Amino acid sequence: MSKRIVIALGGNALGKNLPEQMEAVRHTARAIVDLIEQGNEVVVAHGNGPQVGMIQEAMTQLTRFDPEKYIPCPLSVCVAMSQGYIGYDLQNALREEMLNRGIDRGAATVLTQVEVDPDDPAFAHPTKPIGAFMTREEADRMIAERGYEVIEDAGRGFRRVVASPKPVGIVELDTIRSLVETNHVVIACGGGGIPVFPTEGNHLKGAAAVIDKDFAAAKLAEQLNADFLVILTAVEKVAVNFGKPNQEWLDELTPETAQRYIDEGQFAPGSMLPKVEAALAFAQSGPGRSSLITLLERASDGIAGKTGTIVRG
């Protein structure tokens, strides 16, 4: 039976530079088109960790080269740039793979803004490192000139840190839904979306923040009334006691067991924890909704119940 599926694809799975990305998207497209070939409606959200860092580093170097000519580029604009060039490669790879299989569907990237709450506690405690490493002198200058928050990062230098607020809503939701309902494969919420919040009148202001792509995908899936949220990761299933002799792979997580494992600290904060939390949030957002955490190559089998970790509400 046809399902509406939102896939959360990691930024690292797309490579760390342009040649790597072009090769990676071909591999990614084959796995996604497997799901499309089965008659499913598919929306793809993706991360942008390496890519947005590369863009911000390039823009930073420009300002260092000629600070009077080149002004600092806001982080929200860097996220928009990453959405465009990742989407460009990904939609072309999907289009080519679908045509090779005789599938008549369009593929489109939607530059997506995601609303956040300006009063989100995350803004008071920035924790997400971004951009290039700086010396102490460079960091002090950025603090004085631009009001940056910085941290010392594992002895390698200083880096800017920004907030990672939770998504409240998808601004371009109606556009995305219309494309899905007219037989398009949609790429949206790239890099977690461009974080914005409303100001006076109808204006949306970009925020100096990064939204976790798994939480953005969960919110998109919820608001699109999807059947499945598929969160792709580097392992086939979620595990407890990961890397230990008593490691246990999990076929299923209920809200009760998931919360117990979270409270026990079983999932790494920068890795599996946000995936489990986002999967659980979507599964509990409405009746008949399930999340799957698995490898890209096993997504089709996971939806068929053959592998992966299913999270049910």
N, C-alpha and C positions, 0 to 999 in steps of 0.2 A: 504494500500500500504506500502511496506517495506521502512523503513527509516534508514539512518545512524545517530546514536545518540551518542553523547558524554555526559556522566554524570559526574558532579562534586560533589563528596561526601565529606562531612565535616569530619575532623579528629576526632572531638568530637563524631560523630555518630558511631565511631568504638571503643568506650570505652577508659578508662584511664589506663588499665593494661591488661595483657595477658588473664586472665579469662573473663573479660568484653568484650575484643575484640572477643574472640572465640564465645561468645553468640551473640554479635552484628552482626557479619558477616553473621550468619545464617538468621537473620531477614532481613538484607540488601539484601542477595542473592535472597530471595523470591521475593522481589519487582523488582529487576533487571531482573530476569528470566521471570517475567510476560511480560516484554517488548520483551525479546528474543523469547518467545513462540508465540508472534504475528508476528514473522518473521523479526524483526528488527536486524540490525547490531549494536552491542553495544560496546563502549569503555568506560572504567571507569577510571577517574582521582580521586584522593582523597587527603585530607589534612593529616597532621601528627603532628598537634600542641602538643597534650599531649605526643605522642609517641617519637618524636624527643627530646623533653625536658627530658623525662625519660632516653633516651640513653645518651644524653650529660651529665646529672647529674651522671650517672653511670661512664662514662669515666672521669669526673672531680674528682670523689671520688677516682678513681684509681691513678690519678696523685698526689692527696693529700697524699695517703697512701704511695707511693714510687715514688717520683718525678724523681729519677735517673733511675728507671727501666721503668716507663710508661711515655711516652711523650704525650703532649696534642693532642687530636683527632680533626682534622679540621671539621668544621661544615658541609662541603660538604660530608664528609665521614659519619657523623651521619645521614644525609638525605638519603644517599645510604643504610645504615643499616635499616632505617625505611621503605624504599621502599621494601626491601627484606622481612622483617618479616610480614608487613601488607599484601603484595601481596601473600605471602605463605598461610596465613589464608583465604584471600578473594578468591583466585583462587580455593582452595579446596572446599570452601563453594559453589561457583558457579558451580563447576563440579558436586558435589553431588546433588545439587538441579536440575540441568539439567538432570542428569541420572535418578533421581526419576520421572521426567516427560517424559522420553523417548526422550529427545532432544540430538542429536548426534553432539555436538560441543566441541571443545577444549577450554580451558581457560589458558591463559599465562600471566605472569607478565614480562614486559620489564623494566629493569633498565634504567631509562630515564634521559638523560642530556638535559638541556634547556639552550640555549645560551642567555646571557645577554650582554648589552653594558657596557664595563668598564667605559665609560664616562656618564652613566646614572646619573642624578642629585641625585638619591636616595643614591648613595655611599657617597656623601658629607654630607648627613643628615640622619644617621642611626636612625630608630625609632622603630624597631621591637624588643621587649624584648624577650630574650631566656634564657634558662638555669636556674640554681639554684639562690636563693637569697644569697647575700654575705654581710658580715659586711663591714664597711668603710675600715678597715685594709686590708681585702681580696681584695676589689675592687681596692684599691690603688696599691696593689701588682700586680694585673692583668693588670692594666694600665701600670705600669712600666715594667713588664716582657714581656707582650704579646701585648701591644698596644691596648688593648680593649677600646671601648667606653662603658661607663656605665651611668645609670641613677638611681636616687632614686625612688623607686616604691611604692607609696601610703603608706609610713611609714613602709613598711614591710622589707626594706633592699634595697640593691643595686643589679641591674641586668645588664648583658651585653645587649647592643642593637646592631643590625646589620641592614644593608640596605635591602630594599625590592624593587629591580629593576623590571621593566617590562620585560616580556619574548620577545625575538626577534625571536627565531626559535627552533624547536624541532629537536635535533641532530639525534635521532633514528627514524625519521619519516618514512623512507622507510621500516624499519623492522616492525613497527606498521601497516602500510598500507598493507604489504604483509600478515601479520597474519589475519587482518580483511577480506581480500579478499579470504582467504583460510578457512573461516568459523570458526574463533576463536573469543572468547570474550577476549578482551585485557585490561589489567590493566596497565596504564602508567601514567607518570608525577606525581608519588606519592610525596606528600608534595610540589607540585608545580614544581617538577623536581629538579635535582641536578644542581645548577647554575654554569655555566662555561663560560669562554670567551677564544677566540683563542689567543695564544701567538706566539712565533717564530715557523716557519714551520707549521706542522699540529697538534701541541700539544694543548690540551684543559686544561686550568687551572681552578680548582675549586675556586669559589668565596665565601668569608665569608658573605653570604647573604641568605635570605629566599624569595622565589617567592610566591606570593599569588596564591593559588591553583585555584581560579576562573579565574584569568587572564591566567594562564597556560592552563587550560581546554579550554578557549576561543581560544587561539592560536592553540592548538591541533585540535580543531574542525574546525577552519578556514583552516588549512593546510591539513586536511584530507578530505576537501570538504564535511563536514557533513551537514545533513539537519536540525538537532536540537541540541542545547546545552541545557541540563537540569541541572540547578543549584539547588541543594537541600538545604533546610534550615529548621528552626524550626517552620515556619508558613506556612499556606496553600497558602497565597497570600501576595504580597507586599502591604503595607499600607502607607498612608500619615497621618500625625498627630497621629502617632502610640502611643497608650496608653492614648490618650486624649478623652474627650467626643465627639469630632467631628471626631474621627478616621474614615477613609474611605478605604475599601479594593479595590484594583485595579484589574480589569480583564485584562487590556491591557495597555501597555506603548508604545508610539511612541517616536521617537528621540526628538521631540519638547517637549512633556510633561515630558519625563524623564529628559531632561536638565533643564527644569524649576524647577522641584522638587529638583534636585541636587543643583541648585543655591540657592534655598530656605533653604537648609540644612535639608531636610526632612529625609534623610537616614543617619544612624549612621556610621561614618568613619570606625570603626572596625567591623562592622556587615553587614548591608544591602547595604551600599554604594558600596563596591567593587563588590558585586553580580550584582547590577544594571548596573554598569559601564562595567563589563565583558560581561553581557548579551547583552548590547547595542553594544559593540564592535563587537561581533560575528554577530549579526543580520545585521549590516551595512557592513560586510566584503564581501558580495556577494549576488547576487539575489537568492530569494527563501529560505533564511535562517531565522530561527526564534529561539528565546530562550524562555525557560520556567523556572520560579522560583516557586517552590512549595515544599511540603512535599515529603519525600521518598515514603510514602504509596500511594500518589496520583499522582505519576509520570505518570502512564499509563493513568489515566483519564485526566490528564493535556494535554498530547499529543493528546488525542482525542478531546480536546477543551472543556472539561467539568468543569475544575477548574484550579487553579493556575493563575499566571500573565504571559501573553504572551508578549514578547518584539519583536517588528517587526522593520525592517530597513526601 
